[in-house]
């Protein structure tokens, strides 16, 4: 099962990082959620221009009625067909 939705946030969490706060509702933000073999994977995509995108992927699970806990394990920048290497685990 695959879900693709646009992210719109009116209120950022108190622990949101600077980029989350600065770019909220300023760029094209999408989230792709896919379930395969009992594991739910998520990919957050921030399109900063026609060629530049920041993508972060990881696992997700419900945390209460209105929140989702996301644990990122892959972060990369893409410039057109070029992709950055991800050599460290995200938090």
N, C-alpha and C positions, 0 to 999 in steps of 0.2 A: 504494500500500500504506500503511495507517495502523495504527500501534501505539499503544496507550494502556496505561500501566502505572503502578502506585503506586510511589513512591520510598521505599525503606527503606535507611537507611545506618547501619551499625554504627560505622564509622570514617570521620571526615572527613579530607580531605587537609590537609596542613600549611598550604597556602596558602588554605584556605577562609575566606571573610569571616565577620565576627562574626554576621551574620544567619543564614548557613548553619549555623553551629555552634549558635546559640541556638535555632533553630526546628527543627532536625533531630529527627524523630520526635515533635514537639510539635504539629504542625499536619497538615492534610491536604495532601499533596504528590503531584502527578501530573506525568507527562511524556508528551507526545504527540509521536510521531515520524512524519513523513510523507515519503515519497519521491515526487517529481514531476519529470519531465523531467530525470532524472539528478542532481538535487540533493536532498540529505536535509535537511529542516528539522525543528527541534525546538522545542517550546514547554514551558517549565517553568511549572507553575501551583501557587501556594501559596495555599490557601483559608484565610484568617485568621478567618473567621466566616461567617455565612449570607449576608452581603452584600459582604464585602470580600475581594478577591483581588489578588495580585501576579502578573503574567504577564511572562515574559521569553522572547523568541524569537530564533532564530538558526540557524546551520548546524551540522552535526555530522559527524564522521568517526571511524572507529576509530583508536585510538592504542594499539597493543599488543593483547594477548589479553584484557585485563580492564578497559580504560579507554576512554572516549570523549572526544575533544576537542570542546568546544562553544565556538563563537564567537558571542556574543550581539550582536544588532544592533537589538533592540527591547525596551524595558522599559516597562511601564505598570502603573498601579494602576486597579482597577475597583471602584466602589462601586455595587452594584446595576446599573442601566443606564448609569451615568456612567463614562466612561473618561478617564484623563489623557492629555494629548498627549505624544508622545515627540519632543522636539526635539533630542536629542543621541544620538550613537552610543554604544552600550555597548561595554565592553571584554571 
